[in-house]
Amino acid sequence: MAQFALPLTIDSDKSARIVIGPSNAAVVDAFTRAADWPFRTAILTGPPRSGKSLLARWFVENRLGEAIDDADIVPEDDLFHRWNRAQASAAPLLLVTSCPPGEWTIALPDLASRLGAALLLSIGTPDDAMLAALIDAHAARRGLVLGEGAATWLLPRIERSHAAVEGVVAEIDRLSLERKQAVTISLLREALAPQVGESQPRLL
């Protein structure tokens, strides 16, 4: 696998840090070999808030190719035109979507066959190390000081998803600003409460 300066950053937004871990490292590695993609086309899927759009921006800003976000809602004629243009220019084309092509309703048979031949890239579930890095990255972007041990306390209690991490850090920031107080275990517990159902046991 290629080596990268981690976390990746977006040139146009220095605060946008892309945390790399087992769930997305293969995607970044594939970006560096875009010239080898079938028909120079790849489709990137992943769960909500998993950094698909940020990765696409990084792909474009590093001149690795072109990208289309929310490709599954782009008019089919426009998407087919972009695909043909990419072939003519030999420029790799990255299509970003929340669902794989098999779940799209594609009326144009030619477009369906071309998307079916594209390389499928997928972002998976973050592991503990990546979850901790995501907590730190979201806090840093907000200028939120979590304090030593906060991420360690959250890890066994937080839902294992990118969206959950972002939501919990946002709630911690809101409570901290609203009350004008530093982050404490009590505040962390309160921020985490909406994520935990009343019938589910949780660590205290």
Rosetta blueprint (number, residue, H / E / L):
1 M L
2 A L
3 Q L
4 F L
5 A L
6 L L
7 P L
8 L E
9 T E
10 I E
11 D L
12 S L
13 D E
14 K E
15 S E
16 A E
17 R E
18 I E
19 V L
20 I L
21 G L
22 P L
23 S L
24 N L
25 A H
26 A H
27 V H
28 V H
29 D H
30 A H
31 F H
32 T L
33 R L
34 A H
35 A H
36 D H
37 W L
38 P H
39 F H
40 R H
41 T E
42 A E
43 I E
44 L E
45 T E
46 G L
47 P L
48 P L
49 R L
50 S L
51 G L
52 K H
53 S H
54 L H
55 L H
56 A H
57 R H
58 W H
59 F H
60 V H
61 E H
62 N L
63 R L
64 L L
65 G L
66 E E
67 A E
68 I E
69 D L
70 D L
71 A H
72 D H
73 I H
74 V L
75 P L
76 E H
77 D H
78 D H
79 L H
80 F H
81 H H
82 R H
83 W H
84 N H
85 R H
86 A H
87 Q H
88 A H
89 S H
90 A L
91 A L
92 P L
93 L E
94 L E
95 L E
96 V E
97 T L
98 S L
99 C L
100 P L
101 P H
102 G H
103 E H
104 W L
105 T L
106 I L
107 A L
108 L L
109 P H
110 D H
111 L H
112 A H
113 S H
114 R H
115 L H
116 G H
117 A L
118 A L
119 L E
120 L E
121 L E
122 S E
123 I L
124 G L
125 T L
126 P L
127 D L
128 D H
129 A H
130 M H
131 L H
132 A H
133 A H
134 L H
135 I H
136 D H
137 A H
138 H H
139 A H
140 A H
141 R H
142 R H
143 G L
144 L L
145 V L
146 L L
147 G L
148 E L
149 G L
150 A H
151 A H
152 T H
153 W H
154 L H
155 L L
156 P L
157 R L
158 I L
159 E L
160 R L
161 S L
162 H H
163 A H
164 A H
165 V H
166 E H
167 G H
168 V H
169 V H
170 A H
171 E H
172 I H
173 D H
174 R H
175 L H
176 S H
177 L H
178 E H
179 R H
180 K L
181 Q L
182 A L
183 V L
184 T L
185 I H
186 S H
187 L H
188 L H
189 R H
190 E H
191 A H
192 L H
193 A H
194 P H
195 Q H
196 V L
197 G L
198 E L
199 S L
200 Q L
201 P L
202 R L
203 L L
204 L L
